[in-house]
Amino acid sequence: MERFLYDSIGYTLGSMNTKDVNIFEKYLEYPKGDPREQVNIEDLKIKFNSLIDNNIEINRLKEIENAIFSCEKYNYVNNFVKKLIILKKNKK
């Protein structure tokens, strides 16, 4: 059994299990989000899209994503928050 010592270098082991029972693992010296392994906009968009509700229309999701990733253009928080209101589409 290999033992890891905790020091100034962090580590993480990421793994992904697929539906067809494959396991993929990757060792990262620094996890995403660490200043030495920074998250980029594309990473944030992937994370955002993985957390969304499937009942929201695609066009509406793009509007919300655009509002979030350009939030600095809003002078008032209430104008920004209005862009984030989600109305679920009607199920028939």
ZIPEZI-V840504 format. One record per backbone hydrogen bond with DSSP energy under -1.0 kcal/mol. CO is the residue of the C=O (numbers start at 1). NH is the residue of the N-H. Records with the same first field share a line. If there is no record, write none. Layout:
CO = NH, NH
This chain:
12 = 28
14 = 26
16 = 24
18 = 21
22 = 18
24 = 16
26 = 14
28 = 12
31 = 34
34 = 37
37 = 33
40 = 44
41 = 45
42 = 46
43 = 47
44 = 48
45 = 49
46 = 50
53 = 56
55 = 89
57 = 61
58 = 62
59 = 63
60 = 64
61 = 65
62 = 66
63 = 67
64 = 68
65 = 69
68 = 71
70 = 73
71 = 74
76 = 80
77 = 81
78 = 82
81 = 84
